[in-house]
Amino acid sequence: MKNIFDQKTINTIFLSILLFIFGFLFFAFYNNWIVLFLPSYNVATLGKSKNFAQERVDVDLHYWNNKQWNKEKVNLLWCQENNADNIKYLINGLLNLLEEEKVAKDRVGVLQNVLISSSGQQAYLSFDRNPFAQDKNSTHDKLMLIESILKTIRENNIKIQGVYFLVNHHVMQDYHLDFSKPWPINGFLS
């Protein structure tokens, strides 16, 4: 029986299969289908890299309902060194409260991420969806929700000057309000 493949063809087929497997593994790694941890790092050491002491504290959540300001005291995790996490816990607590109390007409979503600028003066709040129902909320309702967020941050002594509102890390779009500039933490009500 005669061999139909010579050595060069066999080497080419072998190299092609090897490169295909390598390409697939690289593609899977690039798309986070495969996650590799180096032996020098483990999950415990990665978690300890920003080990901030957290404690449970009572905080006030402020919201507008029935033509008056309301205040609800809740118990949340708090970290003295990490304002980003504190803001995230505060605002998510406020959004949950608004949904539970049926103050919000629609589901307002979740605050995904909070970033503090390098100067420590600006906070970037990135929601998973626009918390304002475009066709169901009046401009007054939208402004009062913004003021509720700003007042909750301000009254809990988080020292920032302005807040950017984002949706999925992009500037929030609205027909009535401009979110391209930061909203001052002192709000727009005197």
Contacts in CASP RR format, 6 or more apart in sequence:
PFRMAT RR
TARGET T0000
AUTHOR 0000-0000-0000
METHOD contacts of the structure
MODEL  1
MKNIFDQKTINTIFLSILLFIFGFLFFAFYNNWIVLFLPSYNVATLGKSK
NFAQERVDVDLHYWNNKQWNKEKVNLLWCQENNADNIKYLINGLLNLLEE
EKVAKDRVGVLQNVLISSSGQQAYLSFDRNPFAQDKNSTHDKLMLIESIL
KTIRENNIKIQGVYFLVNHHVMQDYHLDFSKPWPINGFLS
5 13 0 8 1.000
25 34 0 8 1.000
28 34 0 8 1.000
29 36 0 8 1.000
37 43 0 8 1.000
50 82 0 8 1.000
52 79 0 8 1.000
52 80 0 8 1.000
52 81 0 8 1.000
52 82 0 8 1.000
52 85 0 8 1.000
53 79 0 8 1.000
53 80 0 8 1.000
53 81 0 8 1.000
54 77 0 8 1.000
54 78 0 8 1.000
54 79 0 8 1.000
54 85 0 8 1.000
55 77 0 8 1.000
55 78 0 8 1.000
55 79 0 8 1.000
56 75 0 8 1.000
56 76 0 8 1.000
56 77 0 8 1.000
56 78 0 8 1.000
57 75 0 8 1.000
57 76 0 8 1.000
57 78 0 8 1.000
58 73 0 8 1.000
58 74 0 8 1.000
58 75 0 8 1.000
59 73 0 8 1.000
59 74 0 8 1.000
59 75 0 8 1.000
59 76 0 8 1.000
59 78 0 8 1.000
59 90 0 8 1.000
59 156 0 8 1.000
60 71 0 8 1.000
60 72 0 8 1.000
60 73 0 8 1.000
60 152 0 8 1.000
60 155 0 8 1.000
60 156 0 8 1.000
61 71 0 8 1.000
61 72 0 8 1.000
61 73 0 8 1.000
61 74 0 8 1.000
61 90 0 8 1.000
61 93 0 8 1.000
61 94 0 8 1.000
61 97 0 8 1.000
61 152 0 8 1.000
62 69 0 8 1.000
62 70 0 8 1.000
62 71 0 8 1.000
62 94 0 8 1.000
62 148 0 8 1.000
62 151 0 8 1.000
62 152 0 8 1.000
62 155 0 8 1.000
63 69 0 8 1.000
63 70 0 8 1.000
63 72 0 8 1.000
63 94 0 8 1.000
63 97 0 8 1.000
63 98 0 8 1.000
63 101 0 8 1.000
63 103 0 8 1.000
63 148 0 8 1.000
63 152 0 8 1.000
64 70 0 8 1.000
64 103 0 8 1.000
64 144 0 8 1.000
64 145 0 8 1.000
64 147 0 8 1.000
64 148 0 8 1.000
65 101 0 8 1.000
65 103 0 8 1.000
69 151 0 8 1.000
72 97 0 8 1.000
74 93 0 8 1.000
74 97 0 8 1.000
76 89 0 8 1.000
76 90 0 8 1.000
76 93 0 8 1.000
77 85 0 8 1.000
77 89 0 8 1.000
78 86 0 8 1.000
78 89 0 8 1.000
79 85 0 8 1.000
79 86 0 8 1.000
83 116 0 8 1.000
83 120 0 8 1.000
83 123 0 8 1.000
83 158 0 8 1.000
83 159 0 8 1.000
83 160 0 8 1.000
84 114 0 8 1.000
84 115 0 8 1.000
84 116 0 8 1.000
84 123 0 8 1.000
85 114 0 8 1.000
86 156 0 8 1.000
86 158 0 8 1.000
87 114 0 8 1.000
87 123 0 8 1.000
87 125 0 8 1.000
87 153 0 8 1.000
87 158 0 8 1.000
88 111 0 8 1.000
88 113 0 8 1.000
88 114 0 8 1.000
90 152 0 8 1.000
90 153 0 8 1.000
90 156 0 8 1.000
90 158 0 8 1.000
91 111 0 8 1.000
91 114 0 8 1.000
91 125 0 8 1.000
91 149 0 8 1.000
91 152 0 8 1.000
91 153 0 8 1.000
92 110 0 8 1.000
92 111 0 8 1.000
94 148 0 8 1.000
94 149 0 8 1.000
94 152 0 8 1.000
95 104 0 8 1.000
95 108 0 8 1.000
95 109 0 8 1.000
95 110 0 8 1.000
95 111 0 8 1.000
95 131 0 8 1.000
97 103 0 8 1.000
98 104 0 8 1.000
98 108 0 8 1.000
98 145 0 8 1.000
98 148 0 8 1.000
99 107 0 8 1.000
99 108 0 8 1.000
104 131 0 8 1.000
104 145 0 8 1.000
105 133 0 8 1.000
105 136 0 8 1.000
105 137 0 8 1.000
105 141 0 8 1.000
106 133 0 8 1.000
106 136 0 8 1.000
107 129 0 8 1.000
108 131 0 8 1.000
108 145 0 8 1.000
109 127 0 8 1.000
109 128 0 8 1.000
109 129 0 8 1.000
109 131 0 8 1.000
110 127 0 8 1.000
110 128 0 8 1.000
111 125 0 8 1.000
111 126 0 8 1.000
111 127 0 8 1.000
111 128 0 8 1.000
112 126 0 8 1.000
112 127 0 8 1.000
112 128 0 8 1.000
112 168 0 8 1.000
113 124 0 8 1.000
113 126 0 8 1.000
113 169 0 8 1.000
114 123 0 8 1.000
114 124 0 8 1.000
114 125 0 8 1.000
114 126 0 8 1.000
115 123 0 8 1.000
115 124 0 8 1.000
115 126 0 8 1.000
116 122 0 8 1.000
116 123 0 8 1.000
116 124 0 8 1.000
116 160 0 8 1.000
117 123 0 8 1.000
117 124 0 8 1.000
120 160 0 8 1.000
121 160 0 8 1.000
121 161 0 8 1.000
121 162 0 8 1.000
122 160 0 8 1.000
122 161 0 8 1.000
122 162 0 8 1.000
122 163 0 8 1.000
122 164 0 8 1.000
122 182 0 8 1.000
123 153 0 8 1.000
123 160 0 8 1.000
123 162 0 8 1.000
123 163 0 8 1.000
123 164 0 8 1.000
124 163 0 8 1.000
124 164 0 8 1.000
124 166 0 8 1.000
125 149 0 8 1.000
125 163 0 8 1.000
125 164 0 8 1.000
125 165 0 8 1.000
125 166 0 8 1.000
126 166 0 8 1.000
126 167 0 8 1.000
126 168 0 8 1.000
126 169 0 8 1.000
127 165 0 8 1.000
127 166 0 8 1.000
127 167 0 8 1.000
127 168 0 8 1.000
127 172 0 8 1.000
128 167 0 8 1.000
128 168 0 8 1.000
129 167 0 8 1.000
130 167 0 8 1.000
130 172 0 8 1.000
130 173 0 8 1.000
130 174 0 8 1.000
131 145 0 8 1.000
132 141 0 8 1.000
132 142 0 8 1.000
132 145 0 8 1.000
132 174 0 8 1.000
134 174 0 8 1.000
134 175 0 8 1.000
137 145 0 8 1.000
139 176 0 8 1.000
139 177 0 8 1.000
142 174 0 8 1.000
142 176 0 8 1.000
142 177 0 8 1.000
143 177 0 8 1.000
143 188 0 8 1.000
146 165 0 8 1.000
146 177 0 8 1.000
146 183 0 8 1.000
147 187 0 8 1.000
147 188 0 8 1.000
147 189 0 8 1.000
149 163 0 8 1.000
150 163 0 8 1.000
150 183 0 8 1.000
150 184 0 8 1.000
150 185 0 8 1.000
150 186 0 8 1.000
150 187 0 8 1.000
151 187 0 8 1.000
153 160 0 8 1.000
153 163 0 8 1.000
153 185 0 8 1.000
154 185 0 8 1.000
154 186 0 8 1.000
154 187 0 8 1.000
160 185 0 8 1.000
161 182 0 8 1.000
161 184 0 8 1.000
161 185 0 8 1.000
162 182 0 8 1.000
162 183 0 8 1.000
162 184 0 8 1.000
162 185 0 8 1.000
163 182 0 8 1.000
163 183 0 8 1.000
163 185 0 8 1.000
164 171 0 8 1.000
164 179 0 8 1.000
164 182 0 8 1.000
164 183 0 8 1.000
165 171 0 8 1.000
165 172 0 8 1.000
165 179 0 8 1.000
165 183 0 8 1.000
166 172 0 8 1.000
166 179 0 8 1.000
167 173 0 8 1.000
171 179 0 8 1.000
171 180 0 8 1.000
172 179 0 8 1.000
173 179 0 8 1.000
END
